[in-house]
Amino acid sequence: MSTNTLKGLSIEWLKHLETPEKKLAFAAKIRSFHNDIVIKRLVEILNEKRSSLLRGPSSLEDYDSPSWAHKQADINGQIRSLNLVLDLLGHNTKDTV
C-alpha cells in the first residue's frame, strides 16, 4: 500500500488512528467502498436533496413570511451538512453554499 491511498481522503477519516500502517489500512477500506452500489445510490440521494434545496423557494410568496430568514438559515445548514457527508464520501463535485 502506498501513500497514494491517502491522497484526496478527508483527514476526518484518519485522525483517530495513530500509526501510518493503520491509516493506510483504514484508507484502503474506505476506498474499497467507493464503487459500492449502495454508496453510489446514497450519493445520488444526497445530491438530489441538495439540488432541491439549492433551487430555493418554490414561489415568491415564501419570501413574504416573517420567518423567511430562519427558513433560509435552516436550508443553508442542511446544504452544509449534505456537503460534509458528500465530502467525506469523496463525491462532492457540485457548487456549495
Secondary structure, DSSP 8 states (H G I E B T S, - for coil): --GGGTTT--GGGTTT--SHHHHHHHHHHHHHTTT-HHHHHHHHHHHHHHHHHHH--SSGGGGGSTTHHHHHHHHHHHHHHHHHHHHHHT---S---
